[in-house]
Amino acid sequence: MPPALQFAASDPDLGRVQANSPATVVWQIMGARPTGTWALTVQAEAATFSGCGRVPVTAVTVRCASVSSDGHGGAGTCGAPFQLSNQPQTLATGSQGSGNARFTVTVSFTFQDGWQYTGAVNPPCTLNLNYTIQAS
């Protein structure tokens, strides 16, 4: 959620442009174990935006804003912000808790606008992201 994020980058002199809203990733671990761990990764499907081949995904900074759990003893910690890549990168990690633990991670995205991308973002460019939960 949301299915699409938008960056209103109308003036390259503005520099960093925040996405219109944060993304929320929600999942549940059925039969969570107190000694178990989890990790949430994200990666772009390609090295550049679709429809704007000159704009690299590294122009987007990804930041885990928060991690929360539903009270089954699970916990999590945000990783440091990073430039988006088409390789998996860790957003957050944590412990599973017990029972059927549910987790929510809020992620913000910032586009580093600049004169090097002028004319490259019209029509709108798209970028598909893949989130992966690894529980062990």
N, C-alpha and C positions, 0 to 999 in steps of 0.2 A: 504494500500500500504506500502511496498511491501508485496506480499502474504506470503513470508517466510523470516525470519531473520536468519543469521548464525553467530555463534561465533567461531572464529578460536582460539581454546584453545589448543595449541600444547605443551606448557610448563607450568605445574602447578605452577612453581615458579614466573610466571608473575603476579599472583594475578588477578586483575580485567581485563576482556576482553570486549571491546566494541563490540556491534553487527556490522555487515558489513555495515548497513545503518540505519537511523532512520525510524520509521513508521510515516505515515501521515494519520490522520483521518479527513475526510471532510464530512460535512453535511449541510443541509439547513433547516431552520425553515420557513415553509410557513405560512404567516400571523402572523409574529412575532409581539409581543406587547412590547412597551417601558417599561412597568412595569413587563414584564415577565423575568424569569430567566432560566438558563440551567445548567446542570452538566453532565460531561463526566466521566464515570467509566470504569474500565477495570478489568477483572478477568481471571485467567487461568481456563481451563475446568477441570483440575485435580490437585491434590496436588504434583504430580511428573511428570517428563518428560515421554512421551510415549516412550517405547523401552529402557528406562534407569530408571527403578523404584527406584533406589537408589539416584537419583539426584532430590532434592526437588525444586519446583518452587521458593522457598524463596532464592535460590542462584542467582536469577535475581533481580537487582535493576531497577526500572522503574522511569524515570524522564521526566516530561513535559518540553520540551525545549522552546516551544513558542506557543502562541495563537494569531490568527489574525482573523479579520472579513472583510467583503467586503465593508464596508462603509455605511451600513444602520443603524448606531448608536449602533450596538451591540459591546460588549466588553467581554474580558475574562481575567482570571488570572490563572496561573499555581499553582497547589498545591505543597507541599513539596515532594521530592523523597521518595519512599517507596519500601520495599521488596514485590515482587509479591506474590499473594495469590490466592486461589481458591474461595475467597469471594470478592464481588465488593469493589473496592477502588477508591476514587475520584482522577482523574488526573487534572481536571480543572473545573472552574465554571465561570459563567458570566451572563450578561444581554442580552436579546434577540435583542433589537433594534426595528426596524419596517420593514414593508414590508416582503419581502422574503429574510431574512438575511442568509448569508452563512458564515460558520466558518471553520477554519483549525487549527488543533492542531498537532504539531510535537512532537513525543515521542521517547526518546532514551532508550536503554536497555543495561545493563552491567551485564555480568555473573561473579560471584565471583568464579573464578577457584581455585582449591586447590587440594592437594594430596588426600583428602578424595574421590574425584571423579575419580581418575586415573583408567582407564580401564572401566569406566562406560559410556563413551560417544562414544564408537565405536561398532557397527555402529552408524551413527548420530541419535541423539535423536530429538524428535519433541515435540512441545508445542503449543496447540491451545489457542488463546485468544479471549475473547468476549468483545466488546466495547458496551456500552449502553449510549444513550443520553436521559436524562430526562429533559423535558421542562415543565415549569408551569407558 
